[in-house]
Amino acid sequence: MATNKEQPQPRFPTTVQAVWTRRGVTFGFRMAEPEPEKLARDIGADTRDAALIWWNDNVELFLDVTGGQTDYYQIIVNANGSIADFHGKDASWDGEGIRTAAAVGADFWSLEVYVPYTAFPKVSGPATGAAWNGNFTRHRVTDRKDREYQRLNTRHAGPSNDQNAFGPLPFVER
């Protein structure tokens, strides 16, 4: 995941994997972090929709759950597991049933985000062959001097909610 054309390989790599069931999707993220004790995470896990969550170390999920490129949901989660969620730019939407788990290790932090299909009024899936569109970002602000902003899919322009940069998220059975 990278957004910088001049440095396409991130200095602090992030990986993401997902698994789906008949009830929902769990996204798992692992973020390399050489100084985890410096993570910016002053918003607690029991806080919802904090306006300043973007200034914590966080991951953003942008999900077009219909696959139609006309609508999206944004879920921001910090290193404590605190959630801010939006339907487009509408902050009044709360994805009911979204659960998170965050962990900090010696040289990384990780995050799991479970999203039930029932959180969305219209949703495509689950079924092999169905697909959502989406994007994932990591905002590293750990030491305030060596910041890095990464995206899974990027056109190196525009904000992360640019649906033209969303990639397919196919449901595959293995």
ChimeraX commands (.cxc) that place a marker at each C-alpha (Angstrom):
marker #1 position 0.00,0.00,0.00 radius 0.5
marker #1 position 1.55,3.34,-1.03 radius 0.5
marker #1 position 0.49,6.79,-2.22 radius 0.5
marker #1 position 3.80,8.47,-3.00 radius 0.5
marker #1 position 4.84,8.23,-6.70 radius 0.5
marker #1 position 8.47,9.01,-5.84 radius 0.5
marker #1 position 8.58,6.30,-3.17 radius 0.5
marker #1 position 6.14,3.57,-4.27 radius 0.5
marker #1 position 7.32,1.11,-1.62 radius 0.5
marker #1 position 6.12,2.10,1.84 radius 0.5
marker #1 position 8.73,2.44,4.58 radius 0.5
marker #1 position 6.31,0.90,7.08 radius 0.5
marker #1 position 4.47,-1.84,5.15 radius 0.5
marker #1 position 0.84,-2.74,5.73 radius 0.5
marker #1 position -0.88,-5.95,4.73 radius 0.5
marker #1 position -4.60,-6.70,4.63 radius 0.5
marker #1 position -6.50,-9.95,4.33 radius 0.5
marker #1 position -10.19,-10.73,4.53 radius 0.5
marker #1 position -12.42,-13.70,5.23 radius 0.5
marker #1 position -16.17,-13.82,4.69 radius 0.5
marker #1 position -18.93,-15.92,6.16 radius 0.5
marker #1 position -22.69,-15.96,5.62 radius 0.5
marker #1 position -23.04,-13.22,8.26 radius 0.5
marker #1 position -20.21,-10.79,7.53 radius 0.5
marker #1 position -16.65,-10.01,6.52 radius 0.5
marker #1 position -13.61,-9.74,8.79 radius 0.5
marker #1 position -10.73,-7.61,7.55 radius 0.5
marker #1 position -7.33,-8.17,9.15 radius 0.5
marker #1 position -4.55,-5.57,8.96 radius 0.5
marker #1 position -0.93,-5.80,10.08 radius 0.5
marker #1 position 1.10,-2.59,10.18 radius 0.5
marker #1 position 4.89,-2.58,10.54 radius 0.5
marker #1 position 5.79,-0.16,13.34 radius 0.5
marker #1 position 9.36,0.10,14.68 radius 0.5
marker #1 position 8.26,2.32,17.61 radius 0.5
marker #1 position 4.86,1.04,18.72 radius 0.5
marker #1 position 5.16,2.80,22.07 radius 0.5
marker #1 position 4.81,6.09,20.15 radius 0.5
marker #1 position 1.52,5.22,18.45 radius 0.5
marker #1 position -0.88,8.17,18.47 radius 0.5
marker #1 position -3.98,6.63,20.01 radius 0.5
marker #1 position -5.48,8.98,22.55 radius 0.5
marker #1 position -9.08,8.15,21.58 radius 0.5
marker #1 position -10.32,5.17,23.59 radius 0.5
marker #1 position -12.02,2.06,22.25 radius 0.5
marker #1 position -15.29,3.01,23.96 radius 0.5
marker #1 position -15.53,6.27,21.96 radius 0.5
marker #1 position -17.61,6.35,18.75 radius 0.5
marker #1 position -17.36,8.89,15.92 radius 0.5
marker #1 position -14.63,11.07,17.49 radius 0.5
marker #1 position -13.88,13.92,15.09 radius 0.5
marker #1 position -10.14,13.76,15.77 radius 0.5
marker #1 position -9.70,10.02,15.15 radius 0.5
marker #1 position -8.04,10.79,11.81 radius 0.5
marker #1 position -5.14,12.32,13.77 radius 0.5
marker #1 position -4.49,9.00,15.52 radius 0.5
marker #1 position -2.67,6.11,13.86 radius 0.5
marker #1 position -5.54,4.51,11.99 radius 0.5
marker #1 position -6.86,2.38,9.17 radius 0.5
marker #1 position -9.72,3.45,6.91 radius 0.5
marker #1 position -12.00,1.05,5.06 radius 0.5
marker #1 position -13.93,2.43,2.10 radius 0.5
marker #1 position -16.60,-0.06,1.04 radius 0.5
marker #1 position -18.99,0.12,-1.92 radius 0.5
marker #1 position -21.13,-2.81,-0.83 radius 0.5
marker #1 position -23.34,-2.80,-3.95 radius 0.5
marker #1 position -20.44,-2.78,-6.41 radius 0.5
marker #1 position -22.22,-0.08,-8.39 radius 0.5
marker #1 position -19.74,2.79,-7.82 radius 0.5
marker #1 position -22.56,5.12,-6.76 radius 0.5
marker #1 position -22.28,4.90,-2.98 radius 0.5
marker #1 position -19.79,4.00,-0.26 radius 0.5
marker #1 position -19.30,3.59,3.49 radius 0.5
marker #1 position -16.20,4.70,5.39 radius 0.5
marker #1 position -15.02,3.09,8.62 radius 0.5
marker #1 position -12.02,4.57,10.47 radius 0.5
marker #1 position -10.46,2.56,13.28 radius 0.5
marker #1 position -7.52,3.62,15.45 radius 0.5
marker #1 position -4.92,1.51,17.27 radius 0.5
marker #1 position -7.24,1.25,20.30 radius 0.5
marker #1 position -10.13,-0.10,18.22 radius 0.5
marker #1 position -12.18,3.12,18.35 radius 0.5
marker #1 position -14.57,3.51,15.40 radius 0.5
marker #1 position -15.77,6.47,13.35 radius 0.5
marker #1 position -18.15,5.49,10.55 radius 0.5
marker #1 position -19.88,7.33,7.73 radius 0.5
marker #1 position -22.26,6.69,4.86 radius 0.5
marker #1 position -20.55,8.84,2.25 radius 0.5
marker #1 position -20.07,12.07,4.20 radius 0.5
marker #1 position -23.03,11.42,6.52 radius 0.5
marker #1 position -21.64,10.94,10.04 radius 0.5
marker #1 position -25.05,10.05,11.48 radius 0.5
marker #1 position -24.81,6.50,10.07 radius 0.5
marker #1 position -23.62,3.95,12.62 radius 0.5
marker #1 position -22.77,0.54,11.24 radius 0.5
marker #1 position -24.64,-1.63,13.72 radius 0.5
marker #1 position -22.70,-4.70,14.78 radius 0.5
marker #1 position -19.24,-3.57,13.60 radius 0.5
marker #1 position -16.66,-4.98,16.00 radius 0.5
marker #1 position -12.94,-4.33,16.26 radius 0.5
marker #1 position -9.91,-5.83,17.98 radius 0.5
marker #1 position -6.52,-4.11,18.08 radius 0.5
marker #1 position -3.19,-5.44,19.31 radius 0.5
marker #1 position 0.26,-3.89,19.63 radius 0.5
marker #1 position 3.39,-6.02,19.32 radius 0.5
marker #1 position 7.13,-5.38,19.55 radius 0.5
marker #1 position 7.44,-4.09,15.96 radius 0.5
marker #1 position 3.88,-3.90,14.63 radius 0.5
marker #1 position 0.26,-3.22,15.44 radius 0.5
marker #1 position -2.66,-5.16,14.08 radius 0.5
marker #1 position -6.35,-4.67,13.68 radius 0.5
marker #1 position -9.35,-6.86,12.94 radius 0.5
marker #1 position -12.59,-5.27,11.79 radius 0.5
marker #1 position -15.74,-7.40,11.56 radius 0.5
marker #1 position -18.50,-5.91,9.42 radius 0.5
marker #1 position -21.88,-7.70,9.37 radius 0.5
marker #1 position -23.89,-7.47,6.16 radius 0.5
marker #1 position -26.84,-6.25,8.25 radius 0.5
marker #1 position -24.94,-2.99,8.87 radius 0.5
marker #1 position -25.87,-1.88,5.34 radius 0.5
marker #1 position -29.38,-1.20,4.02 radius 0.5
marker #1 position -28.41,-2.52,0.55 radius 0.5
marker #1 position -25.63,-5.05,0.15 radius 0.5
marker #1 position -24.34,-7.40,-2.53 radius 0.5
marker #1 position -23.26,-10.83,-1.33 radius 0.5
marker #1 position -22.32,-13.04,0.25 radius 0.5
marker #1 position -21.78,-15.49,-2.55 radius 0.5
marker #1 position -18.91,-16.76,-4.61 radius 0.5
marker #1 position -18.70,-14.46,-7.62 radius 0.5
marker #1 position -20.26,-11.44,-5.90 radius 0.5
marker #1 position -18.01,-8.40,-5.53 radius 0.5
marker #1 position -17.82,-5.16,-3.64 radius 0.5
marker #1 position -15.54,-2.28,-4.57 radius 0.5
marker #1 position -13.35,-0.59,-2.04 radius 0.5
marker #1 position -10.13,0.85,-0.82 radius 0.5
marker #1 position -8.08,0.67,2.36 radius 0.5
marker #1 position -5.75,3.29,3.78 radius 0.5
marker #1 position -3.30,3.48,6.65 radius 0.5
marker #1 position -2.49,6.81,8.24 radius 0.5
marker #1 position 0.77,6.60,10.21 radius 0.5
marker #1 position 1.29,9.55,12.53 radius 0.5
marker #1 position 3.30,7.71,15.23 radius 0.5
marker #1 position 6.17,10.10,15.84 radius 0.5
marker #1 position 4.66,13.15,14.09 radius 0.5
marker #1 position 7.82,13.55,11.97 radius 0.5
marker #1 position 7.98,10.36,9.89 radius 0.5
marker #1 position 4.37,10.27,8.74 radius 0.5
marker #1 position 3.19,7.97,5.97 radius 0.5
marker #1 position -0.14,7.69,4.21 radius 0.5
marker #1 position -0.79,4.47,2.30 radius 0.5
marker #1 position -3.60,3.25,0.05 radius 0.5
marker #1 position -4.23,-0.19,-1.36 radius 0.5
marker #1 position -5.41,1.26,-4.69 radius 0.5
marker #1 position -4.34,4.71,-5.79 radius 0.5
marker #1 position -4.33,7.04,-8.75 radius 0.5
marker #1 position -1.86,9.27,-6.86 radius 0.5
marker #1 position -4.47,12.03,-6.85 radius 0.5
marker #1 position -7.54,13.04,-4.99 radius 0.5
marker #1 position -8.82,11.91,-1.63 radius 0.5
marker #1 position -9.14,8.30,-0.52 radius 0.5
marker #1 position -12.90,8.32,-1.09 radius 0.5
marker #1 position -12.25,8.71,-4.85 radius 0.5
marker #1 position -14.42,5.85,-6.13 radius 0.5
marker #1 position -12.48,5.81,-9.41 radius 0.5
marker #1 position -9.56,4.40,-7.41 radius 0.5
marker #1 position -11.64,1.75,-5.65 radius 0.5
marker #1 position -10.63,-1.75,-6.61 radius 0.5
marker #1 position -12.75,-4.91,-6.77 radius 0.5
marker #1 position -13.20,-6.94,-3.59 radius 0.5
marker #1 position -14.43,-10.28,-4.93 radius 0.5
marker #1 position -16.00,-12.97,-2.78 radius 0.5
marker #1 position -14.00,-16.13,-3.44 radius 0.5
marker #1 position -14.50,-19.55,-1.93 radius 0.5
marker #1 position -11.41,-21.68,-1.30 radius 0.5
marker link #1:1,2 radius 0.2
marker link #1:2,3 radius 0.2
marker link #1:3,4 radius 0.2
marker link #1:4,5 radius 0.2
marker link #1:5,6 radius 0.2
marker link #1:6,7 radius 0.2
marker link #1:7,8 radius 0.2
marker link #1:8,9 radius 0.2
marker link #1:9,10 radius 0.2
marker link #1:10,11 radius 0.2
marker link #1:11,12 radius 0.2
marker link #1:12,13 radius 0.2
marker link #1:13,14 radius 0.2
marker link #1:14,15 radius 0.2
marker link #1:15,16 radius 0.2
marker link #1:16,17 radius 0.2
marker link #1:17,18 radius 0.2
marker link #1:18,19 radius 0.2
marker link #1:19,20 radius 0.2
marker link #1:20,21 radius 0.2
marker link #1:21,22 radius 0.2
marker link #1:22,23 radius 0.2
marker link #1:23,24 radius 0.2
marker link #1:24,25 radius 0.2
marker link #1:25,26 radius 0.2
marker link #1:26,27 radius 0.2
marker link #1:27,28 radius 0.2
marker link #1:28,29 radius 0.2
marker link #1:29,30 radius 0.2
marker link #1:30,31 radius 0.2
marker link #1:31,32 radius 0.2
marker link #1:32,33 radius 0.2
marker link #1:33,34 radius 0.2
marker link #1:34,35 radius 0.2
marker link #1:35,36 radius 0.2
marker link #1:36,37 radius 0.2
marker link #1:37,38 radius 0.2
marker link #1:38,39 radius 0.2
marker link #1:39,40 radius 0.2
marker link #1:40,41 radius 0.2
marker link #1:41,42 radius 0.2
marker link #1:42,43 radius 0.2
marker link #1:43,44 radius 0.2
marker link #1:44,45 radius 0.2
marker link #1:45,46 radius 0.2
marker link #1:46,47 radius 0.2
marker link #1:47,48 radius 0.2
marker link #1:48,49 radius 0.2
marker link #1:49,50 radius 0.2
marker link #1:50,51 radius 0.2
marker link #1:51,52 radius 0.2
marker link #1:52,53 radius 0.2
marker link #1:53,54 radius 0.2
marker link #1:54,55 radius 0.2
marker link #1:55,56 radius 0.2
marker link #1:56,57 radius 0.2
marker link #1:57,58 radius 0.2
marker link #1:58,59 radius 0.2
marker link #1:59,60 radius 0.2
marker link #1:60,61 radius 0.2
marker link #1:61,62 radius 0.2
marker link #1:62,63 radius 0.2
marker link #1:63,64 radius 0.2
marker link #1:64,65 radius 0.2
marker link #1:65,66 radius 0.2
marker link #1:66,67 radius 0.2
marker link #1:67,68 radius 0.2
marker link #1:68,69 radius 0.2
marker link #1:69,70 radius 0.2
marker link #1:70,71 radius 0.2
marker link #1:71,72 radius 0.2
marker link #1:72,73 radius 0.2
marker link #1:73,74 radius 0.2
marker link #1:74,75 radius 0.2
marker link #1:75,76 radius 0.2
marker link #1:76,77 radius 0.2
marker link #1:77,78 radius 0.2
marker link #1:78,79 radius 0.2
marker link #1:79,80 radius 0.2
marker link #1:80,81 radius 0.2
marker link #1:81,82 radius 0.2
marker link #1:82,83 radius 0.2
marker link #1:83,84 radius 0.2
marker link #1:84,85 radius 0.2
marker link #1:85,86 radius 0.2
marker link #1:86,87 radius 0.2
marker link #1:87,88 radius 0.2
marker link #1:88,89 radius 0.2
marker link #1:89,90 radius 0.2
marker link #1:90,91 radius 0.2
marker link #1:91,92 radius 0.2
marker link #1:92,93 radius 0.2
marker link #1:93,94 radius 0.2
marker link #1:94,95 radius 0.2
marker link #1:95,96 radius 0.2
marker link #1:96,97 radius 0.2
marker link #1:97,98 radius 0.2
marker link #1:98,99 radius 0.2
marker link #1:99,100 radius 0.2
marker link #1:100,101 radius 0.2
marker link #1:101,102 radius 0.2
marker link #1:102,103 radius 0.2
marker link #1:103,104 radius 0.2
marker link #1:104,105 radius 0.2
marker link #1:105,106 radius 0.2
marker link #1:106,107 radius 0.2
marker link #1:107,108 radius 0.2
marker link #1:108,109 radius 0.2
marker link #1:109,110 radius 0.2
marker link #1:110,111 radius 0.2
marker link #1:111,112 radius 0.2
marker link #1:112,113 radius 0.2
marker link #1:113,114 radius 0.2
marker link #1:114,115 radius 0.2
marker link #1:115,116 radius 0.2
marker link #1:116,117 radius 0.2
marker link #1:117,118 radius 0.2
marker link #1:118,119 radius 0.2
marker link #1:119,120 radius 0.2
marker link #1:120,121 radius 0.2
marker link #1:121,122 radius 0.2
marker link #1:122,123 radius 0.2
marker link #1:123,124 radius 0.2
marker link #1:124,125 radius 0.2
marker link #1:125,126 radius 0.2
marker link #1:126,127 radius 0.2
marker link #1:127,128 radius 0.2
marker link #1:128,129 radius 0.2
marker link #1:129,130 radius 0.2
marker link #1:130,131 radius 0.2
marker link #1:131,132 radius 0.2
marker link #1:132,133 radius 0.2
marker link #1:133,134 radius 0.2
marker link #1:134,135 radius 0.2
marker link #1:135,136 radius 0.2
marker link #1:136,137 radius 0.2
marker link #1:137,138 radius 0.2
marker link #1:138,139 radius 0.2
marker link #1:139,140 radius 0.2
marker link #1:140,141 radius 0.2
marker link #1:141,142 radius 0.2
marker link #1:142,143 radius 0.2
marker link #1:143,144 radius 0.2
marker link #1:144,145 radius 0.2
marker link #1:145,146 radius 0.2
marker link #1:146,147 radius 0.2
marker link #1:147,148 radius 0.2
marker link #1:148,149 radius 0.2
marker link #1:149,150 radius 0.2
marker link #1:150,151 radius 0.2
marker link #1:151,152 radius 0.2
marker link #1:152,153 radius 0.2
marker link #1:153,154 radius 0.2
marker link #1:154,155 radius 0.2
marker link #1:155,156 radius 0.2
marker link #1:156,157 radius 0.2
marker link #1:157,158 radius 0.2
marker link #1:158,159 radius 0.2
marker link #1:159,160 radius 0.2
marker link #1:160,161 radius 0.2
marker link #1:161,162 radius 0.2
marker link #1:162,163 radius 0.2
marker link #1:163,164 radius 0.2
marker link #1:164,165 radius 0.2
marker link #1:165,166 radius 0.2
marker link #1:166,167 radius 0.2
marker link #1:167,168 radius 0.2
marker link #1:168,169 radius 0.2
marker link #1:169,170 radius 0.2
marker link #1:170,171 radius 0.2
marker link #1:171,172 radius 0.2
marker link #1:172,173 radius 0.2
marker link #1:173,174 radius 0.2
view
